[in-house]
Amino acid sequence: MTVYTPRRAARVLLVDAGGRVLLFRGSDPARPEHHYWFTPGGGLDPGETPAQGAARELAEETGLRLDPAELGDAVFAQTIEFPFDGVWYRQQQEFFLLRVPDWEVDTAGFDEIERASVSGYRWWPVDELAGSGERYYPEDLPAVLDRVLAASAVFAAGPVPPRGGGGSC
C-alpha cells in the first residue's frame, strides 16, 4: 500500500499575448530520465491562501511580482497523486490564469530543488503542446487551457460599448 504525503499547491497558467503558456522542463531527482513540462507554482506555505502561494511562486520562479488579488479566482482545481524524489504525494492544487503582454523569465529565485530539477523553460503555443508528444502536467493541460482561455476571452470582451459621438469625456 502506498503512503501519500498530503500537499496543497497553487499553480499559474501564465499566458502571453500570443496565446502561449509558460512551462518549465523538469525531471524527478529520483528518476532523472523522467522529463516533463509543468506550470509555474508549487506547495503552499503554512497559513498561505492559494492566491498568495501562486503569487509567491510566480515571483520566485519567473521574477514576476504581483498582488495575489490580481490573480482573481482559481480557474481549475484537481487532486493528483505523484512521486517526486522518492516520496509519493497526494496534492490538491488550484490553478490561476494570468495573461501578460510578454515576460522575460527570471529564474534567479529558484530554490535548491528547482535548480537541481529544472533544466529550462519555454513559451508553448497550446496547439503545438498538444501535438508535441512531450509529457506535461496536468495531463489534460491543452484542454484546460482551451477551456479557461475561451472563458476568459468571453469575460474580457464584456458588453460592447455604444458607438457614436455625443458623449462628454
Secondary structure, DSSP 8 states (H G I E B T S, - for coil): ----EEEEEEEEEEE-TTSEEEEEEEEETTEEEEEEEE-SEEE--TT--HHHHHHHHHHHHH-----GGGG-S-SEEEEEEEEETTEEEEEEEEEEEEE-S------TT--HHHHHHEEEEEEEEHHHHHTS---EESTTHHHHHHHHHHHHHHHHH-S----SS----
